[in-house]
Amino acid sequence: MKNKSKQITWWIIGVTAFLVFVLLQVPASWLIAKFYKDNQILQNVSGNIWQGQADWHKGNLRGSVAWKTRPLDLLLLRLGADLDIHSGQTQLQGIAAYGLGKKIIIKQMSGQIAPETLKTIVNWQWPTNAIQLTDLQFSLNKDQGFRDTAGTLQWAGGELIYTFGQRQDRMNMPSLLGQLKDESGKLQFDIQDQRSQKMANIGLDQNMMLDVQLTQRLLLNVPSYDGKAGLDTYVISSRQPLVQGGF
């Protein structure tokens, strides 16, 4: 009787593995056309669920994405894939997963965000140095916001020419370090200088609204600025959609 039970168990495992293998071979373009009829993000889709690539655009951002499915994530009741994302000189590699409760999970995300990508978010003349990201991770639930966050960013800075109000000005951006954390469901980048002094705070909520706060210390790098606040005081705050951009 035990042998028969073991045989049935192995048959179930074998059939399940076979069905998963067959599913992974389904053309990705067919699947998107079938279940995502209002697709406005992905074009030129090639490959299958197991491995493929596509062009994408969101707002003013455009690029390509390549994926390779992680079948073992199914044991954790989620769909996961290794991603390689490009947009101009911006490059990101990491793991993305979609789990129960409409939870998005990002792990081991590293790479760089180039000046031309930043320009699509805020139309300024950014320094030529890209922002380097290392081992970013978080989970995002539409109701609960961001959780389980970690990771760092580093930016060498340089001259930034920006428009605030009706006036164009410039800032000599210092070298910056950022630590990723979450607070009250919001993704937070705590930005400091090389001496661990507070420079800025960047927050992102589950509705993809971006909050930026700049300290007196950071603004002292603007030659024309003559504010008198305490160095750690946030003297400029703004809120805008992440993708559409424009202060």
N, C-alpha and C positions, 0 to 999 in steps of 0.2 A: 504493500500500500504506500509506504514511504517512497519507494522508487518511482511509483506512478505519479505521486505528487511532485517529486523533483523534476520528472520529465515534463509535466504540465507547466511548471514554473519556468523551465528553460525554454519551452515552446513560446510562452507568453513573452519572455525577454527577447527571444529571437524575432518573433513577429513584430514586436514594438520597435526593435532596432531597425528592422527592414523598412517599416513604414516611415520611420524618421529619416532613413537614408533616401527613400523615394521622395519624401516631402522636400528635402534639401536640394533635390535636383530640379524642382519646379522653376521654370524661368522667372526671374524677378520681375521682368516687365509685365508678364501675364498676371502675376499676383497683384502688382500695383494697380493695373488696369481693372482688375476684378473687384478688389476690395477698397481701393482708394481712388474712386472715379473723379473726385474733385481735386486731384493732385495738381498743385501749382508750384511745387518745390523741386521735384526730381524730373530730369529729362535725360534722354539718351542712355537709358538704363540697359545694361548688358550683364551677362552672367546669370547665376541662379541664386537661390537663397543661401546656399553654402558659401559661395564666393562670387563677388561681382563688383561692379562700379557704376557710377552715375554722375552726371553733372547736376548741380543744384543752384538755386538762388533763393534768397530771402531778403526782401527789401532791396537795399543797394548792394548787398553782398552776393558774390557769385564764386563758384569754385567746383571742385570735384570731391567725391568721396568713394573710397574703396572699403569693402567689408569682407570679413571672413567669420562665419558663424561659429559660436562656441557651443557645441551640442551638450556638453556636460552641464551647462547652465539650466537645461531643462529639468534636471534633478532638483534644482532649487526653485522650480516653478516660475521661471522667467526666461525670456528670450535675450540672448547676449551675443555680441559680436566684437571682434577686434576692428577698430576703425582707423583709417588713414585719411585725414581731411586736409584739403589744400584750398587756398584762396589767394591767388597771386603768390607772394613770398611768405604768406602765413602757412604754417604747417603744424598739425596736431596729430598725435598718435596716442591711442588709448583704448579703453574698453567701455562700451556702452551697453546697458541692459534695460529691459522693460519688464517689470514684475507685476505681481498681483496688487490690486489697489491703485492701478495706474501710476506706479512708482517708476521714475526714471533714475537709473543709477549710472554714475560716471566713476571710473577707477583708473589709476595709473596714467592719467592724461598729461602728456608732456609735449613740448614743442615751442613754437614762437609765434607771436602776433606781430605782423609787420606794420609799418607806418601807413601804407595804403589801406589796410583794413581798418585801422583806427580812424582814418579820414572819412570812411563811410558812416561811422558812428557820430563823430563830431568833425565838421569840415574845417579843420585847422591845418596848418603846416607843421607836421610832427617831426621830431628829431629822427635822424636816419637809423638809429638803433632800434632793433626789435625788442619787444618784451619777451623775456624767457620764462616759460612756465615749467614747473617740475612737480610731477606726481600729484596732480590735482585729483581730488575725489569728493563726491557728495551724492546724496540721494535727494530727489525732488518729488514731492507729492503735492498735487494741486491744492489740497485742503490744508496740509500741515506745513507746506513750504520746504525749505532746505534743512537737511540734517546730515550728520556723519561727515562733516567736511574736514579737509586737510589739504596741504599743498603750499607751495611758495611761488613767488614771482620775483624777477630781478630785472632792473632796467638801468642801463648806463646813462640815460637821459641825454641832454644836449639842448640846443636852442629850439624853443617852441614859439611859433608865431600864431596868435589866436585872436579871435574877435569876441569882445564882451560888450553887450549893448551895441552901440554904434561906433565903438572905437577899436582899432587894431593895436595890439601891443605884443610884446615878446617876453618870454621868461627863460632864464638859463636854468633848465631843469637839472637838479643834482642827481646823482646816482641813488636809486631807490630800491628798497627791499619790501616785499609784501608777504603777509601771512594770511592764509585763507582760514576762515572760521565761520560758524553760523550763530546767529543771535535772533531769537524770537521768530524763527522761520525764515530769516533773510540771510542770503549769502553775503559775507562781509570780507573785504580785503583791507586789512590794517596796514597802511603804507607808512614806512619809516625811512629815515636816512641811514647812512652807514654807521652812525653813532647811536642808533636805536631811538632817535627822537621823532616824535609824532609829526607827520607831514600831511597826510590825507586819509580819508576813509571812503571806500567805494562799496556801495551796497546794491544788491539785486534781489527783488522779491519774486514770488512765484508767478506774477503777472508780467514778468520781464520788463519792469520799470527800474531804471538805473538812478540811484541817488549818489551824488558826488559832493563831498565836503572837503574844503581846502583850509589848512591852518595858516595862521599869521606867519609862522616860520617858513612855509613853502612860498608864500606870496612875497616875502622879502627878497626872493630871487628875481622879482620883476623890478628893473631899474627905476621905473616911474612910480612905484608903489610907495606910499608914505603912511600906511596904517600904524596905529599905536596900540593895538590890542596885545594881550598876552600871547607868547609864542605858541602855546598849545591850543589857543582859541580857534574854533572853526569860524572863519569870517566870510566865507562864500559857500553857499549851498545851492544845488540845482537838482532837478528831477526831470527825467525824460525817458522815452521808450529806448530800449537797448539798441534796436536795429535802425529805426528811422533816423535818429540822430538830430543834432542841431540844438545848441544851447539857446 
